[in-house]
Structures are given as structure tokens and as C-alpha cells.
Amino acid sequence: MSKLIFDSVTKVFGEGSSEYVALDNINFEAESGQLILVVGPSGSGKTTFLTIAGGLQTPTKGNVKINNTNITNLSKRQQTNLRLKKIGFVLQSYNLVPFLTVEEQFKFVDKINQNNLTENKMHELLEDLELLQLLKKYPNQLSGGQKQRVAIARALYTDPEYILADEPTAALDTERSMKVIELLKNLAHKRNKIIIVVTHDLRLKDIADRVYQIIDGKMTML
Ligand SMILES: Nc1ncnc2c1ncn2[C@@H]1O[C@H](COP(=O)(O)OP(=O)(O)OP(=O)(O)O)[C@@H](O)[C@H]1O
């Protein structure tokens, strides 16, 4: 059973008169088998929460634990290893490599990670995300929604224990949004993943197992 714990996490940006409390004393726990939604208005701290959960930023105060390891105490190298082995990110910027085709985006991951989906599972994933026809295209030939679906497939390709997704449905129409969120929910339930989705998109609220809200850096369960 995997577990992600935030223990009194505060994140402050800037100093003195320009000090800004982006996360204010957050306590949070997620276990494998759950799809968790974090909603909140723009600027409320959602992305900061997600990047700290994945070790991309460190808290100013408090601890983040992944399976009983306090990731705040790990060296940079240990944090990078943890991210590569256990965490799949879907970031708002998609982070696709511009000079690689869709197919090559996955092969590129092969070089740095051994723990990838079998060919059958990969075919299934590409089919579910309607990407099979796009394998030979480059990112600049794709629409926003298509890039978003490639970024989701790439995060799932390494079969990570945790999936952290920032606005994964922002560029998708309602039908595709629901498909993507159902896919993530199935993965959480059937393959025992922890999936945390940060979103403005209140259409997704009824599908998640748990919903949290962040307002002005404070988190509450809805
Ligand atoms: N590196 C930084 N330096 C200073 N302030 C920052 C930094 N990163 C975020 N902030 C501030 O912290 C607050 C929370 O930002 P965050 O990106 O977490 O919000 P968000 O809820 O994800 O917003 P959105 O929905 O618009 O993406 C914002 O006021 C933002 O300006």
C-alpha cells in the first residue's frame, strides 16, 4: 500500500514585505486506489501543492512523506530517482520534446526508465486516448487537446505508483474530459495507484473518490 502524507506543510514565496504564503499549514493524506481531486480558484496554491507532492519544490515548513520516506530530507539525486521510479507528472505545459514525434516521446522515456508498460498495455492506452493515428506527428502539428492526451499517455507509460496531474482536462471537450478522468479512476482502482488531479474543472467533481478545495493556501475536504 502506497501512501502520500503532507504533515503541516507551509510554502512561503519571497521575503519581508513581498512575502506570500502560497500554502498554509496543509495536512493531507492519500492512499493507493484513490482518485483525488484538488479544486480551487486561480492562484489559490494548487500547482504549488502538486509540485511539492512530487518533490519538484520543497516546503518552507513541514514534511512530505512518500511510503514513510520523508522526501524533504532526501538529496537532490535521491529525489530525482524517486521521481523517475514512482511518479508520473502531467504538467500544464505538457513538457513534450519539440523535435520528437509522438511515438518517439515514449522511446525517449525508455532510455531513462526501464519500468515501462508492455506493448499490449501501451496499445490499449494509445487507443483509449485516441492517439494511434497521431504517432508520426510532431508536437507543433498537434492541437492543445492532442498534446494534453500525449502528455497523459507519457506519464502513464512508466506505470508509476503516483500520478500527479495539473489541469489534465483543461484543453479537452466535455466528452474527452470525462473519458480521461474515467481512465485515471480505473487506473487508481484496478492498478492501485494514487492519482491526484488539480483542476478548475468542476465537471469532474462527481467522479473522484475524494475532493479537496484550496482557497488562499488553506485546504479543506469537500
Ligand atoms: N515561484 C514563485 N514565486 C513567487 N510566487 C509564486 C511562485 N509560484 C507561485 N507563486 C504564487 O503563489 C500563489 C499560488 O500559485 P499556484 O500556481 O500554486 O496557484 P494555482 O492555484 O495553481 O493557480 P492556477 O489555477 O492559476 O494555475 C500565486 O499567488 C502565485 O503568484
The ligand as an ORCA input file, in Angstrom:
! r2SCAN-3c Opt
* xyz 0 1
  N       7.962     30.781     -7.650
  C       7.062     31.649     -7.137
  N       7.448     32.836     -6.622
  C       6.565     33.694     -6.083
  N       5.233     33.465     -6.019
  C       4.791     32.306     -6.524
  C       5.676     31.331     -7.103
  N       4.921     30.256     -7.508
  C       3.643     30.563     -7.192
  N       3.570     31.773     -6.593
  C       2.337     32.419     -6.086
  O       1.676     31.521     -5.221
  C       0.257     31.566     -5.448
  C      -0.250     30.171     -5.769
  O       0.199     29.810     -7.087
  P      -0.209     28.427     -7.775
  O       0.468     28.397     -9.114
  O       0.067     27.319     -6.833
  O      -1.786     28.645     -7.932
  P      -2.859     27.759     -8.744
  O      -3.999     27.536     -7.800
  O      -2.216     26.554     -9.327
  O      -3.280     28.764     -9.882
  P      -3.799     28.436    -11.408
  O      -5.094     27.709    -11.226
  O      -3.983     29.816    -11.968
  O      -2.740     27.635    -12.088
  C       0.031     32.592     -6.553
  O      -0.356     33.808     -5.969
  C       1.368     32.709     -7.235
  O       1.560     34.007     -7.751
*
